[in-house]
Amino acid sequence: MEIYLDMLLLENFLVNFFLIYVTTRTMRIRVKLKRVYLSAFIGALSCILVLIYPMNAILQLILKFGVAFIMLWIPYGNKITTIIKSTLIFIMYSMVLAGMCVFIKFNEMGALPADGIIWDFSYKKLLLSVMILAIFIDRMVIYIKDRKDIHKLVYNVDIFFDESKKTVQAFLDTGNELREPVTNLPVIVIEEGIINTMTLKEDDMFTIPYRVVNGNKGNLYGIKPKHVDIHIDDKNIESKEVIIAFCKDKLSNSGDFNGLLSRGVL
């Protein structure tokens, strides 16, 4: 089989550049573009070693991890933890892209080369694989970012009653200004199953009217605990006087939180 060295280097350079770029985006770290070019070129040169020196699977694996580490060390510098994290992400993306290429080639040929190395993969199929991977990575980055944004607004809240304490994870809903009209206290909404409402006395219950943006109206029913402690961070805890209202619906489909803080609580 004829292998054009210049085309092989170009293909590997482009793929390495793409993988380093999306790894950088995932890590959300700014790097100099010329360092990315250098890393991609060094990664492309490593394929020559596989051509010149036949290696078994273990040596190839060691080479790939070593080259990946060097490729990410060049743009990220001497931050070992950052390099290790980015190397693992880079390898994961490489495996996903390689899996796509293998899947496409296998469907075309019905089998794979005996040595497991595909040399004659077409540009169109490589481009298709890269496009699919780019969409996958973009969606994953958005998902991770959304999760981080949610967790920044989730607080541990300890609710104290006369003889018990309950802890919830409450999301700060900045558009929520719900207050109990008689006491004018802010309202924390929690899922009904957290507290056994069957044991609560009707005389101790508060009725909290609400209205949502689509015009629907209704009432929530709640109680006044002794106080609540809101964990702002590991060192800061704020005690507040609030009304706890109960909601029959699940507040988070992903289970990130089971309570809602109104804006007046913090």
Buried (B, 14 or more C-beta within 10 A) or exposed (E): EEEEEEEBBEBBBBBBBBBBBBBBEBBEBEBEEEBBBBBBBBBBBBBEEBEEEEEEEEEBEEBBEEBBBBBBBBBBEEEEEBBEBBBBBBBBBBEBBEEBBBEBBEEEEEEEEEEEEBEEBEEEBBEBBBEBBBEBBEEEBEEEEEEEEBEEBBBBBBBBBEEEEBBBBBBBBEEBEBBBEEEEBBBBBBBBEBBEEEEBEEEEBBEBEBEEEEEEEEEBBBBBBEEBBBBEEEEEEEEBEBBBBBBEEEBBEEEBBBBBBBBBBE
